Amino acid sequence: MDFKDDAQLDSSQVESRGGGGRIPGGGLAIGGGAAGIIALIVALIFGINPGDITGGSSQPAPVGPSSDLTAQCKTGQDADQNEECRVVGVVNSIQDYWPKAVQGYEPAKTVMFSGQVDTACGAADASVGPFYCPADRQVYLDLSFFKELESKFGAKGGPFAQAYVIGHEYGHHVQNLLGTNAKAQEGPESGPESGSVRLELQADCFSGAWAKNAYETGLFEKPFTKTDIEEALSAASAVGDDSIQERTQGRVNPEGFTHGTSAQRVKWFTTGYESGDPGKCDTFAGSI
């Protein structure tokens, strides 16, 4: 993934917060030992509302210390050399793409945080992983998650693995704007055909659709390479429900699925990428 050196970045779309004090309410209510903690972390990866399981305040806390993204993230060359600036570049590309694909698209800010953060969906810490909060329409991202993705879940990692994750979270934002989130609440909360699984797979597909069209946003030197896409597919496979359950529990329980199997996540990202058409991402129609 290579940005154009002279591409201009809009750092106003991304906010960087430092760590704050204690999370109100004591943070996450986690039980079940190490395996239970890992399972909970993965259940929340790419989730959309950490407030459901946190004991934190429902109101955002004051902004903590912020790095000066405006000063350090000006061009595509900065994005190639600095991880935070790369996030800015990816967010800029995603938000250039979606207004052309979805009528009435409204921009959403990304908040990079360290350690812990309060949101309109509740308090969260780094263990939650990346998430989208519908209540304040913001994507939240702790960069330490990507190292966990490699070390604990076996993903290849790499810059485009990050881009895939960010694209997925903005997929949730698009779903929120379209009112698709309500469909996920129909039927069982978990299971291989649940609304939750369908919602997550659609977000994967939306990420793939952006990836196919990203070059047209003018920020990248060339279309994404086969290696880039392999990084995304590796990340998608690593966080499949079956892969995580096998790793943490030693067995697979389809009735506990909330995000889709590794094969499904790869399939739907690929569907979006190969078609380049978010209209092909209707995971709520028919078999998934």
C-alpha angles and dihedrals in degrees: 000000000000125000122210106260094228097041110127117234125213104214092179088083092065130055125195118209128186124222117285137198130291116324108250112252095025099285125258119008098223128169140163102073128265095323091051092050092051092047090051093048091052093045087060097044106115088003123145107218122036090170089080090074104025128091094214134118118285090223124078116255123231113283114268128217111319130205114229101255091167091063099041103034109058108123144023088259088063089050091054092052105037128052096213091049089050088057089052091051094049092047090049091052094047092050092048090053104047100059087059092049102039124039112231095020112170121203120250125204123232117222116204109201138179122221101337143000140187118227138173085262093056138272121318138178133203093278090070092070123209115337144166121231113208092194095065097018094233135132115227122206134179107192092211087073092076092060088051090051089060102036100041105024103034100240119154091235122201136139095293093052085062091047091052091053093049090047089052093053091050086050086063089051090054089049090052092052091048094047092242093133089077090064090061090062093060115098126354121357092229140015137093094291098035125132090243092059092047091050093051094046091051090053088053089051092049089052089054092049091054091047091055092052099035095101089060090061088074100234100100129074093222140350115288115279131233088258091055092052092047088057090054093047091049091053092047092050094047093060098045113130093239093049092049094045092050091049097046104029104023092235141061121245110185092191088066095055115126103157108029134258124293090255092050094049091050091045095053096043087050091048090055093043098047094045098036085207122115086199087074090060100082099134090164093070117079129322122354 
